[in-house]
Amino acid sequence: MSVELLDGSTVLSFVEDEEAFNGLIHDRFSNLDTNHDGFLSYSEILKEFQSLRVFETHFGIDVKRDPDELAHVYDSLFVKFDHDNNGAVDLEEFKMETKCMMLAMANGLGVLPVQMVLEEDSFLKKAVEREAMKIFA
């Protein structure tokens, strides 16, 4: 983890750089697709959802959640990714939904820089690294 400074334009610029964004999407999808069938099953994508710990923490503090409530939230997220409702998420669906989420984050961040603690392999960390490379190039 590292503390980084970013704003909405950092994220937006990363998403608009199709080569960088699509490369990261492909890499993340490949890592999640543990059986290498070209689709993410519920169990494969569930691991990613759970690793984010969005619903298990409140401002960084662990919170005990009702397991049924968590299951319902994760089910709903999977449905959001599975655009064609075939029970699996393909690369294009993964890319489209991830892009929507990243654009929503960019919008939420706005124009004022904020400091955030970021996981080393997160999409936001990659956006910050890409911007830093542009500045120092």
mmCIF file of the C-alpha atoms, coordinates in Angstrom:
data_MODEL
# 
_entry.id   MODEL 
# 
loop_
_atom_site.group_PDB 
_atom_site.id 
_atom_site.type_symbol 
_atom_site.label_atom_id 
_atom_site.label_alt_id 
_atom_site.label_comp_id 
_atom_site.label_asym_id 
_atom_site.label_entity_id 
_atom_site.label_seq_id 
_atom_site.pdbx_PDB_ins_code 
_atom_site.Cartn_x 
_atom_site.Cartn_y 
_atom_site.Cartn_z 
_atom_site.occupancy 
_atom_site.B_iso_or_equiv 
_atom_site.pdbx_formal_charge 
_atom_site.auth_seq_id 
_atom_site.auth_comp_id 
_atom_site.auth_asym_id 
_atom_site.auth_atom_id 
_atom_site.pdbx_PDB_model_num 
ATOM 1   C CA . MET A 1 1   ? 0.000   0.000   0.000   1.00 0.00 ? 1   MET A CA 1 
ATOM 2   C CA . SER A 1 2   ? 1.017   3.560   -0.554  1.00 0.00 ? 2   SER A CA 1 
ATOM 3   C CA . VAL A 1 3   ? -0.428  7.008   -0.017  1.00 0.00 ? 3   VAL A CA 1 
ATOM 4   C CA . GLU A 1 4   ? -1.009  8.784   -3.304  1.00 0.00 ? 4   GLU A CA 1 
ATOM 5   C CA . LEU A 1 5   ? -2.350  12.132  -4.460  1.00 0.00 ? 5   LEU A CA 1 
ATOM 6   C CA . LEU A 1 6   ? -4.961  12.022  -7.224  1.00 0.00 ? 6   LEU A CA 1 
ATOM 7   C CA . ASP A 1 7   ? -8.046  13.694  -8.608  1.00 0.00 ? 7   ASP A CA 1 
ATOM 8   C CA . GLY A 1 8   ? -10.735 12.846  -11.109 1.00 0.00 ? 8   GLY A CA 1 
ATOM 9   C CA . SER A 1 9   ? -8.618  13.843  -14.090 1.00 0.00 ? 9   SER A CA 1 
ATOM 10  C CA . THR A 1 10  ? -5.984  11.251  -13.124 1.00 0.00 ? 10  THR A CA 1 
ATOM 11  C CA . VAL A 1 11  ? -8.582  8.492   -13.344 1.00 0.00 ? 11  VAL A CA 1 
ATOM 12  C CA . LEU A 1 12  ? -10.329 9.900   -16.417 1.00 0.00 ? 12  LEU A CA 1 
ATOM 13  C CA . SER A 1 13  ? -7.053  10.225  -18.315 1.00 0.00 ? 13  SER A CA 1 
ATOM 14  C CA . PHE A 1 14  ? -6.195  6.601   -17.491 1.00 0.00 ? 14  PHE A CA 1 
ATOM 15  C CA . VAL A 1 15  ? -9.573  5.297   -18.675 1.00 0.00 ? 15  VAL A CA 1 
ATOM 16  C CA . GLU A 1 16  ? -9.311  7.328   -21.888 1.00 0.00 ? 16  GLU A CA 1 
ATOM 17  C CA . ASP A 1 17  ? -5.869  5.852   -22.639 1.00 0.00 ? 17  ASP A CA 1 
ATOM 18  C CA . GLU A 1 18  ? -7.260  2.751   -24.347 1.00 0.00 ? 18  GLU A CA 1 
ATOM 19  C CA . GLU A 1 19  ? -3.915  0.988   -24.620 1.00 0.00 ? 19  GLU A CA 1 
ATOM 20  C CA . ALA A 1 20  ? -3.088  1.341   -20.913 1.00 0.00 ? 20  ALA A CA 1 
ATOM 21  C CA . PHE A 1 21  ? -6.625  0.722   -19.661 1.00 0.00 ? 21  PHE A CA 1 
ATOM 22  C CA . ASN A 1 22  ? -7.349  -2.245  -21.941 1.00 0.00 ? 22  ASN A CA 1 
ATOM 23  C CA . GLY A 1 23  ? -3.980  -3.775  -21.078 1.00 0.00 ? 23  GLY A CA 1 
ATOM 24  C CA . LEU A 1 24  ? -4.720  -3.622  -17.374 1.00 0.00 ? 24  LEU A CA 1 
ATOM 25  C CA . ILE A 1 25  ? -8.249  -4.951  -17.917 1.00 0.00 ? 25  ILE A CA 1 
ATOM 26  C CA . HIS A 1 26  ? -6.898  -7.900  -19.894 1.00 0.00 ? 26  HIS A CA 1 
ATOM 27  C CA . ASP A 1 27  ? -4.243  -8.663  -17.260 1.00 0.00 ? 27  ASP A CA 1 
ATOM 28  C CA . ARG A 1 28  ? -6.719  -8.471  -14.370 1.00 0.00 ? 28  ARG A CA 1 
ATOM 29  C CA . PHE A 1 29  ? -9.267  -10.589 -16.240 1.00 0.00 ? 29  PHE A CA 1 
ATOM 30  C CA . SER A 1 30  ? -6.634  -13.224 -17.022 1.00 0.00 ? 30  SER A CA 1 
ATOM 31  C CA . ASN A 1 31  ? -5.563  -13.364 -13.376 1.00 0.00 ? 31  ASN A CA 1 
ATOM 32  C CA . LEU A 1 32  ? -9.162  -13.774 -12.208 1.00 0.00 ? 32  LEU A CA 1 
ATOM 33  C CA . ASP A 1 33  ? -9.990  -16.419 -14.840 1.00 0.00 ? 33  ASP A CA 1 
ATOM 34  C CA . THR A 1 34  ? -8.378  -19.247 -12.896 1.00 0.00 ? 34  THR A CA 1 
ATOM 35  C CA . ASN A 1 35  ? -9.739  -22.038 -15.098 1.00 0.00 ? 35  ASN A CA 1 
ATOM 36  C CA . HIS A 1 36  ? -8.741  -20.136 -18.281 1.00 0.00 ? 36  HIS A CA 1 
ATOM 37  C CA . ASP A 1 37  ? -12.076 -20.644 -20.050 1.00 0.00 ? 37  ASP A CA 1 
ATOM 38  C CA . GLY A 1 38  ? -12.390 -16.997 -21.140 1.00 0.00 ? 38  GLY A CA 1 
ATOM 39  C CA . PHE A 1 39  ? -15.189 -16.262 -18.655 1.00 0.00 ? 39  PHE A CA 1 
ATOM 40  C CA . LEU A 1 40  ? -15.378 -15.231 -15.024 1.00 0.00 ? 40  LEU A CA 1 
ATOM 41  C CA . SER A 1 41  ? -17.685 -17.426 -12.995 1.00 0.00 ? 41  SER A CA 1 
ATOM 42  C CA . TYR A 1 42  ? -19.395 -16.160 -9.876  1.00 0.00 ? 42  TYR A CA 1 
ATOM 43  C CA . SER A 1 43  ? -16.789 -17.864 -7.673  1.00 0.00 ? 43  SER A CA 1 
ATOM 44  C CA . GLU A 1 44  ? -13.894 -16.375 -9.659  1.00 0.00 ? 44  GLU A CA 1 
ATOM 45  C CA . ILE A 1 45  ? -15.174 -12.803 -9.514  1.00 0.00 ? 45  ILE A CA 1 
ATOM 46  C CA . LEU A 1 46  ? -16.393 -13.202 -5.909  1.00 0.00 ? 46  LEU A CA 1 
ATOM 47  C CA . LYS A 1 47  ? -12.773 -13.466 -4.768  1.00 0.00 ? 47  LYS A CA 1 
ATOM 48  C CA . GLU A 1 48  ? -12.079 -10.060 -6.324  1.00 0.00 ? 48  GLU A CA 1 
ATOM 49  C CA . PHE A 1 49  ? -15.171 -8.493  -4.741  1.00 0.00 ? 49  PHE A CA 1 
ATOM 50  C CA . GLN A 1 50  ? -14.209 -9.885  -1.330  1.00 0.00 ? 50  GLN A CA 1 
ATOM 51  C CA . SER A 1 51  ? -10.595 -8.726  -1.646  1.00 0.00 ? 51  SER A CA 1 
ATOM 52  C CA . LEU A 1 52  ? -11.803 -5.129  -1.990  1.00 0.00 ? 52  LEU A CA 1 
ATOM 53  C CA . ARG A 1 53  ? -13.329 -5.349  1.527   1.00 0.00 ? 53  ARG A CA 1 
ATOM 54  C CA . VAL A 1 54  ? -15.680 -2.477  0.705   1.00 0.00 ? 54  VAL A CA 1 
ATOM 55  C CA . PHE A 1 55  ? -18.581 -3.934  2.665   1.00 0.00 ? 55  PHE A CA 1 
ATOM 56  C CA . GLU A 1 56  ? -16.568 -5.488  5.490   1.00 0.00 ? 56  GLU A CA 1 
ATOM 57  C CA . THR A 1 57  ? -15.065 -2.217  6.671   1.00 0.00 ? 57  THR A CA 1 
ATOM 58  C CA . HIS A 1 58  ? -16.303 1.209   7.636   1.00 0.00 ? 58  HIS A CA 1 
ATOM 59  C CA . PHE A 1 59  ? -13.628 3.912   7.301   1.00 0.00 ? 59  PHE A CA 1 
ATOM 60  C CA . GLY A 1 60  ? -10.954 1.222   7.592   1.00 0.00 ? 60  GLY A CA 1 
ATOM 61  C CA . ILE A 1 61  ? -12.404 -0.468  10.660  1.00 0.00 ? 61  ILE A CA 1 
ATOM 62  C CA . ASP A 1 62  ? -13.636 -4.054  10.371  1.00 0.00 ? 62  ASP A CA 1 
ATOM 63  C CA . VAL A 1 63  ? -17.386 -4.361  10.743  1.00 0.00 ? 63  VAL A CA 1 
ATOM 64  C CA . LYS A 1 64  ? -19.312 -7.589  11.262  1.00 0.00 ? 64  LYS A CA 1 
ATOM 65  C CA . ARG A 1 65  ? -21.894 -7.840  8.480   1.00 0.00 ? 65  ARG A CA 1 
ATOM 66  C CA . ASP A 1 66  ? -24.755 -10.280 8.154   1.00 0.00 ? 66  ASP A CA 1 
ATOM 67  C CA . PRO A 1 67  ? -23.489 -13.060 5.811   1.00 0.00 ? 67  PRO A CA 1 
ATOM 68  C CA . ASP A 1 68  ? -26.858 -13.164 4.016   1.00 0.00 ? 68  ASP A CA 1 
ATOM 69  C CA . GLU A 1 69  ? -26.685 -9.406  3.413   1.00 0.00 ? 69  GLU A CA 1 
ATOM 70  C CA . LEU A 1 70  ? -23.140 -9.723  2.026   1.00 0.00 ? 70  LEU A CA 1 
ATOM 71  C CA . ALA A 1 71  ? -24.188 -12.600 -0.226  1.00 0.00 ? 71  ALA A CA 1 
ATOM 72  C CA . HIS A 1 72  ? -27.062 -10.493 -1.573  1.00 0.00 ? 72  HIS A CA 1 
ATOM 73  C CA . VAL A 1 73  ? -24.720 -7.555  -2.289  1.00 0.00 ? 73  VAL A CA 1 
ATOM 74  C CA . TYR A 1 74  ? -22.188 -9.781  -4.070  1.00 0.00 ? 74  TYR A CA 1 
ATOM 75  C CA . ASP A 1 75  ? -24.968 -11.447 -6.073  1.00 0.00 ? 75  ASP A CA 1 
ATOM 76  C CA . SER A 1 76  ? -26.203 -8.007  -7.145  1.00 0.00 ? 76  SER A CA 1 
ATOM 77  C CA . LEU A 1 77  ? -22.709 -6.951  -8.179  1.00 0.00 ? 77  LEU A CA 1 
ATOM 78  C CA . PHE A 1 78  ? -22.258 -10.077 -10.255 1.00 0.00 ? 78  PHE A CA 1 
ATOM 79  C CA . VAL A 1 79  ? -25.544 -9.415  -12.051 1.00 0.00 ? 79  VAL A CA 1 
ATOM 80  C CA . LYS A 1 80  ? -24.322 -5.874  -12.777 1.00 0.00 ? 80  LYS A CA 1 
ATOM 81  C CA . PHE A 1 81  ? -21.242 -7.320  -14.528 1.00 0.00 ? 81  PHE A CA 1 
ATOM 82  C CA . ASP A 1 82  ? -23.103 -10.126 -16.304 1.00 0.00 ? 82  ASP A CA 1 
ATOM 83  C CA . HIS A 1 83  ? -24.825 -7.952  -18.931 1.00 0.00 ? 83  HIS A CA 1 
ATOM 84  C CA . ASP A 1 84  ? -26.240 -10.837 -20.956 1.00 0.00 ? 84  ASP A CA 1 
ATOM 85  C CA . ASN A 1 85  ? -27.363 -12.813 -17.881 1.00 0.00 ? 85  ASN A CA 1 
ATOM 86  C CA . ASN A 1 86  ? -25.673 -16.020 -19.010 1.00 0.00 ? 86  ASN A CA 1 
ATOM 87  C CA . GLY A 1 87  ? -24.138 -16.726 -15.595 1.00 0.00 ? 87  GLY A CA 1 
ATOM 88  C CA . ALA A 1 88  ? -20.610 -15.717 -16.592 1.00 0.00 ? 88  ALA A CA 1 
ATOM 89  C CA . VAL A 1 89  ? -18.719 -12.481 -17.251 1.00 0.00 ? 89  VAL A CA 1 
ATOM 90  C CA . ASP A 1 90  ? -16.722 -12.233 -20.469 1.00 0.00 ? 90  ASP A CA 1 
ATOM 91  C CA . LEU A 1 91  ? -13.837 -9.852  -21.090 1.00 0.00 ? 91  LEU A CA 1 
ATOM 92  C CA . GLU A 1 92  ? -15.993 -7.219  -22.791 1.00 0.00 ? 92  GLU A CA 1 
ATOM 93  C CA . GLU A 1 93  ? -18.544 -7.190  -19.949 1.00 0.00 ? 93  GLU A CA 1 
ATOM 94  C CA . PHE A 1 94  ? -15.720 -6.943  -17.408 1.00 0.00 ? 94  PHE A CA 1 
ATOM 95  C CA . LYS A 1 95  ? -14.155 -4.049  -19.315 1.00 0.00 ? 95  LYS A CA 1 
ATOM 96  C CA . MET A 1 96  ? -17.434 -2.161  -19.745 1.00 0.00 ? 96  MET A CA 1 
ATOM 97  C CA . GLU A 1 97  ? -18.465 -2.424  -16.092 1.00 0.00 ? 97  GLU A CA 1 
ATOM 98  C CA . THR A 1 98  ? -14.985 -1.638  -14.776 1.00 0.00 ? 98  THR A CA 1 
ATOM 99  C CA . LYS A 1 99  ? -14.883 1.416   -17.042 1.00 0.00 ? 99  LYS A CA 1 
ATOM 100 C CA . CYS A 1 100 ? -18.255 2.578   -15.678 1.00 0.00 ? 100 CYS A CA 1 
ATOM 101 C CA . MET A 1 101 ? -16.992 2.182   -12.119 1.00 0.00 ? 101 MET A CA 1 
ATOM 102 C CA . MET A 1 102 ? -13.758 4.040   -12.863 1.00 0.00 ? 102 MET A CA 1 
ATOM 103 C CA . LEU A 1 103 ? -15.640 6.913   -14.518 1.00 0.00 ? 103 LEU A CA 1 
ATOM 104 C CA . ALA A 1 104 ? -17.956 7.097   -11.495 1.00 0.00 ? 104 ALA A CA 1 
ATOM 105 C CA . MET A 1 105 ? -14.892 7.293   -9.232  1.00 0.00 ? 105 MET A CA 1 
ATOM 106 C CA . ALA A 1 106 ? -13.425 10.043  -11.408 1.00 0.00 ? 106 ALA A CA 1 
ATOM 107 C CA . ASN A 1 107 ? -16.662 11.977  -11.181 1.00 0.00 ? 107 ASN A CA 1 
ATOM 108 C CA . GLY A 1 108 ? -16.832 11.483  -7.418  1.00 0.00 ? 108 GLY A CA 1 
ATOM 109 C CA . LEU A 1 109 ? -13.245 12.602  -6.897  1.00 0.00 ? 109 LEU A CA 1 
ATOM 110 C CA . GLY A 1 110 ? -13.801 15.834  -8.788  1.00 0.00 ? 110 GLY A CA 1 
ATOM 111 C CA . VAL A 1 111 ? -11.077 18.371  -9.522  1.00 0.00 ? 111 VAL A CA 1 
ATOM 112 C CA . LEU A 1 112 ? -9.506  18.847  -6.104  1.00 0.00 ? 112 LEU A CA 1 
ATOM 113 C CA . PRO A 1 113 ? -6.611  16.487  -5.321  1.00 0.00 ? 113 PRO A CA 1 
ATOM 114 C CA . VAL A 1 114 ? -7.103  14.046  -2.456  1.00 0.00 ? 114 VAL A CA 1 
ATOM 115 C CA . GLN A 1 115 ? -4.715  11.715  -0.669  1.00 0.00 ? 115 GLN A CA 1 
ATOM 116 C CA . MET A 1 116 ? -5.712  8.069   -0.720  1.00 0.00 ? 116 MET A CA 1 
ATOM 117 C CA . VAL A 1 117 ? -4.188  4.847   0.497   1.00 0.00 ? 117 VAL A CA 1 
ATOM 118 C CA . LEU A 1 118 ? -4.009  2.581   -2.550  1.00 0.00 ? 118 LEU A CA 1 
ATOM 119 C CA . GLU A 1 119 ? -3.270  -1.108  -2.983  1.00 0.00 ? 119 GLU A CA 1 
ATOM 120 C CA . GLU A 1 120 ? -0.190  -1.669  -5.143  1.00 0.00 ? 120 GLU A CA 1 
ATOM 121 C CA . ASP A 1 121 ? -1.967  -3.502  -7.955  1.00 0.00 ? 121 ASP A CA 1 
ATOM 122 C CA . SER A 1 122 ? -5.217  -1.523  -7.914  1.00 0.00 ? 122 SER A CA 1 
ATOM 123 C CA . PHE A 1 123 ? -6.645  0.284   -10.915 1.00 0.00 ? 123 PHE A CA 1 
ATOM 124 C CA . LEU A 1 124 ? -6.299  3.623   -9.105  1.00 0.00 ? 124 LEU A CA 1 
ATOM 125 C CA . LYS A 1 125 ? -2.634  2.959   -8.308  1.00 0.00 ? 125 LYS A CA 1 
ATOM 126 C CA . LYS A 1 126 ? -1.997  2.159   -11.978 1.00 0.00 ? 126 LYS A CA 1 
ATOM 127 C CA . ALA A 1 127 ? -3.709  5.427   -12.955 1.00 0.00 ? 127 ALA A CA 1 
ATOM 128 C CA . VAL A 1 128 ? -1.445  7.372   -10.580 1.00 0.00 ? 128 VAL A CA 1 
ATOM 129 C CA . GLU A 1 129 ? 1.668   5.591   -11.876 1.00 0.00 ? 129 GLU A CA 1 
ATOM 130 C CA . ARG A 1 130 ? 0.681   6.346   -15.475 1.00 0.00 ? 130 ARG A CA 1 
ATOM 131 C CA . GLU A 1 131 ? 0.240   10.038  -14.674 1.00 0.00 ? 131 GLU A CA 1 
ATOM 132 C CA . ALA A 1 132 ? 3.577   10.167  -12.845 1.00 0.00 ? 132 ALA A CA 1 
ATOM 133 C CA . MET A 1 133 ? 5.319   8.627   -15.855 1.00 0.00 ? 133 MET A CA 1 
ATOM 134 C CA . LYS A 1 134 ? 3.812   11.308  -18.110 1.00 0.00 ? 134 LYS A CA 1 
ATOM 135 C CA . ILE A 1 135 ? 4.988   14.083  -15.777 1.00 0.00 ? 135 ILE A CA 1 
ATOM 136 C CA . PHE A 1 136 ? 8.541   12.774  -15.424 1.00 0.00 ? 136 PHE A CA 1 
ATOM 137 C CA . ALA A 1 137 ? 8.964   11.759  -19.075 1.00 0.00 ? 137 ALA A CA 1 
# 
